[in-house]
Amino acid sequence: MATRLANKVAIVTGAGQGIGRATAIAFAREGATVIIATRTESHGRETLALIEAAGGRALFRQIDIGDHKASRAMVDEVASTCGRLDIVVHNAAAFGRMLVAEMDEATLDLLFNVNVKACFTLAGAALPHMRKQGGGRFIVTSSVTGPKVSMPGSGAYATSKAAITGFIHTAAIEFAADNVTVNAVEPGYIDTQALTGLKARYGEDRIAHFIPAKRLGRPEEIAGPMLFLASDDASYVTGETIVVDGGARLPESPVFAD
């Protein structure tokens, strides 16, 4: 076990699989007590077992991050149970593919509820606890889709992720006096369950062809930047976004479309 996050307490939403799981494991490996906050019990308990098997410390909390009352209660309960709260990573996300002209209100509500509103809920609930102990870290998993690039059918998702940029900029300013940093990581095409639809639609080889790195990213390659932002090494970094996409959003990289 390493010690970059020794004695820290971290909540990671959507930690049952993919980027969230990789981040939770990385944090535990560096000494943090990790709260695995995810909706699907079987996935959460799998992450818990992996962390404990490696000698790490973790707790599982089954929660739908779209339930804002429950999310606030979960943050308060964790801070009370663990005696502190140092890091919150809002990684859980909702996805939806629909053309702008065909967009329905239910899809918009779902994506903004989970992807955007939950940022405000979790950050607002965490701030008093972090302020009391003298600081903390709030990190969001955004996406290059929205802030950097887009594709047909991604309107609601892209817009929700673009909104995160405005959130982290404003929250970073408002939280700075309390020594709480607010940052984001923007993954590109990462080989997770969330990419299943695109892989089925285009094929992994075709997607990789348009990425300068010529491959999909791995969840662990997002966990690394997350760990940096959560650590003392990033104590003077706030209101920023780290893009991790193998160069996919660069102007010279063609965008595939139907």
PyMOL commands that set and color helices and strands:
alter all, ss='L'
color gray80, all
select helices_A, chain A and resi 18-29+41-53+68-82+100-102+105-133+155-178+193-202+204-209+220-230+232-234
alter helices_A, ss='H'
color red, helices_A
select strands_A, chain A and resi 9-13+33-38+57-62+87-90+136-141+180-187+241-244
alter strands_A, ss='S'
color yellow, strands_A
deselect
rebuild
show_as cartoon
